[in-house]
């Protein structure tokens, strides 16, 4: 199966976020670096790659707020 989702974890703030593999590949082609959406740090570590979004989100707890999914500790 094709891997669709990639999860990253910020080394500065410790929060985790999920991106599509297509977006990551297109940013690599354009020489655009990835940053944390919470603190804008360039120090992000790749956690895992999977085809199931629930597998990426299994380690943390999330909830929906105003139409977007946010991480709850």
N, C-alpha and C positions, 0 to 999 in steps of 0.2 A: 504494500500500500504506500501511497505517497504521504510524506510527512508535510503537514500543512502549518502547524503552529510551532513557534519557538518561544520558550520562556527564558527571561533574563532576570538577574537579580543585581540591584545596585550595591556597590561596595561601600558607598558613602552613607546612604540613608537606610539601606537594608530592605527596601521594598521590592516587590517582584512585579513584573509586567510581561504581557504576552503579545507577540507580534506574529504576523503572517510571514511565511517563508518567502513569498513573492515580494513583499515589501523590503525585506532584508536584502534579498538578491538585487533588487533594483537600486537600493541605496549603495550597495557595494559597487555596482557598475558605474554609478554617478560619482563615486568617491565621496559619499556623504557618510559621516560617522554617526553612530548611534549614541544617544544621550538618554539619561533617565528622565521620564516625563514628570517626575515629582520634584527633583532638585537640580536638574540640568547638568548632572555630572557625567563625564565621559567614561568613568570607571564602572563598566557593567560586565558581568560574567554570564556566560551562556549556561543555563541550568540543564534543560533537556529539550529534545525535539520529538514531537509526536503528531499523530493524525487526529487525536481526540482532545478537544479543549478541556474536558473534565479531568483528563490525566494531568494536564499542566496545572490546573487549579486545585488539585487534590491536597497539596501540602498546606495551603493557607485557607482561610475562610473569607468568603466574599459575600457581599449583599448588593442589591440594586438600590441606587439612590438617584432620583430624577432622571431615569432612563439610562444611566451609565452604571457599570459595575465597579465598585470600590472595594479595596482590601480592608478587612477588619482584623485587628490583632487580638 
